[in-house]
């Protein structure tokens, strides 16, 4: 697969993959990230996977741009001859209370697609989603695999405040707001599960790129009673 390496700022390099967005493309990106991390290149600070890119942050005072590009080119050239090793991924089951005050846009989404609200909910729950990347807010998962029948454009006028845990649809994606924030996604429900813990130095984010996600519906009563905090294991299963 063809890849290009370019500087996009001081201390920032982007590796771009010439391929369409797909689960296979995501698998390739995750594999390449692991190879770079395993090499432990001096001066590299962080890798950020995207839909078709890997953004690499480094310290120019520790490694020159040309030297880093040379190391990356050698690594990517060797990667061409290697078979992608698929690591075991997590499947996280996320409870959602749909509609009502938790999903103020569910009705509009249903009307737009000439469906009942229950049908929208059913179609939203059916797929097994893939976490392509985190962005926008700390720990915000961009999930691919949404049923095209309920794909819905962003709101024309974004909300000034979208509550933490809001589950939304934007075009062909679905996602979850980890924090309260302005936002333009169509909110169809809310999960009581915390996605981001600023107090944690490690594993502060619930999701990681490459994770798989399934949603299941809960009632208002269940939503109020589900444990919060760090008791995620009671509502999330790893497979």
N, C-alpha and C positions, 0 to 999 in steps of 0.2 A: 504494500500500500504506500502510495507516494506521500511524503511528508515534507513540509517546509519549515525552516527555523528562521526567525527574524526578531530583531530587537523592537520592542514597542514602548520603551521608556528606559530611564536610567535604572539599571539593575533589574530589568524585566525582559524576559524572552518568551515568545509564544511559539509553540510547536503546533502546526496546523495539519490536520489529516484530510486528504483529498477523498472524501467519501460522504455519502448521505448519512443523516442522523438515523440510527437504528440500534437495536440491542447489540448487534455484532460490533458496531462501531464503538459503543460504550465499553464493551468487553476489551477491545483493542486498547482503548485509552487507559482503562484501569490496569491492564497488563503492562503497558509502557511506563505508567507511573510507578508500579512496583519495581520494575527493572532499574529505573533511575534512583529510587529510594535505596535499593539494595546496594547500589554502587557507592552511596554516601560521598558524593562529590563535594570536596572542600569548598565552602563559600555558598553553597545552595541553601536557601532558607526554607522555601516552601514550594509545593506543587499544588496547583489548583486545576482540577479537571473540568472541562466544559463539554458541550455537545459534540464539538468537532475539534477541540483544541486542548492543549495543556499549557497553562501559563506558569512559568517558572520564575521565582523571585530569588535573587542572589545578591551577594555583597561584592561590588566591583573592586573594592580595596583588597579582597582576598583572592579573587580570581578574575582575570581579564576576560572580556567578552569573547575574543577570538579563541582563547584557550578553552572556555566553557563550550562554545559551539563545536570545537574539534572533538571534545569528549562526547558530546551528545550525538554528533554525526557517526562516530565510531560505534557507539552503543546501538543506535538505530539501524546501522548497517548490519550488525550482528543479529539484531532482532529479526531481520527479514528471513533469516535461515532457521529461526526457532519456531516451534509450534506453540501457540498460545495455550498456556495452562490455565484452565478455568478453576479458580478457587471456590470453595464452598461459600455461598452467600446466605445472608439472613433473610428470612421472611417474617415481616412484622405485621401483626394483626392490629389494626387501629380502630377503636370504637368511635362512632360518629353519631351525634344526635342531629338529625336532619330537620330542616324547615323551622317554622315559627321564628322566635327571636334569635335562634341560633343559625338560621339559614334564610335571611331576609330576601335573597334573590332566587330562591328555589322556584317560587311561583312564576317569576318572569322567565326563567330558563325553560320551564315546562311549557308556558304559553308560546314561547318563540319556536319551539320544536313540535308544537301541537301534540303534546303528551300530557299525561297526568303527572302530578308530583311524585306519586309512587313509582311510576315508570322511570322517571329520571333517577330516582334513588336506586332502583334496581339496576339500571344500566351503569350507574357510578360504582356500584359495589362489585359488579361481575368481574372486571379485569383484574389481573395480577400486574401491578404497576412496577416500573423500574425507576429507581432514583438515578436520574442522569447527572445531576449536579446540585450543589448547594449554593445559594446566592440571594441577592436582594436584601435579606435580613440574615443575621447569624442563625444557621441551621435551617433555613427555608428550603424544603426539598422540591425540586422541579421533577414532577412525576410524568413519565411517558406511558402511553398505552390506553389513554382515554377513548371510550367508545365515540367514534366520529359523529354519531347521531345526536350527541349532546354537547359537541364542541360549540363554544359560545364566545363571541368577541368580548374583550374587556369593556367595562363600563365606560360610557362616554364621559362621565364626570366622576373621577375617583372619590372615594369617601375620605373624609378627614381623619377618621379613626376606624380601623378594623380590629376587632378583639383578637387577642392571642388565642390560638387553637382553631381559628376560622379555616374551614375547608372550602376552597374555591376552585372555579374553572376559569381559565383564560385561554381562548382559542382551543388548541388541541391538547392543552396541558391541564393537569390538576395539581394542587399544591396545598400546603398548610402553613398558616402564619404562626411562627414560633413566638412572636411578640406582638403587642398592640402597635399598629402602625397605619399611616395613610396607605390606601391601596385601591386598585381598580379591578380586582378580580371579582367574579360573580360568586358570592358567598352562599353556599347551599347547606352548610351544617357547621358543627363545631365539635372538636374532640377535647376531652378534659385532660388528656395526656400531655405533660410538659415536654416540649421539644428542645429546650435550651436551658442550661443551668450555668449562669455566669460565675457561680462560686467554684465550679469545678475547673481545675487546671488541665485535666485530661478527660476525654470523653464527655465534653460539655454538650455535644450535639447528639440527639437521639438517632438521627439518620446519618448514613454515610453513602457516598456515591457507590452504586453497584447493589445496594440493598433492594429487596423486593417488598412490596407493600400490598396488603389486602385490607379493604375497609369493611366493617360490619356495623349494622344499625343498632343503636341502643335507644331506650326510651328516655324521656325527661327525668323520670325517677332514677333510672340507672346512671344517668349523666351526673346527677347530684350526689349519688352515693359512691361512685367509683373512687378508689383511693388516689390521692395525688402524690406530690413529692417524688421520692425515688422508688416507689413501689410499682415500677413499670412492669415487672415480671408477672404481675397478676393479670395483666390485660394484653401482654405482648408475648408471642411465642416465637422462638428461634427454630428454624428447620434447616 
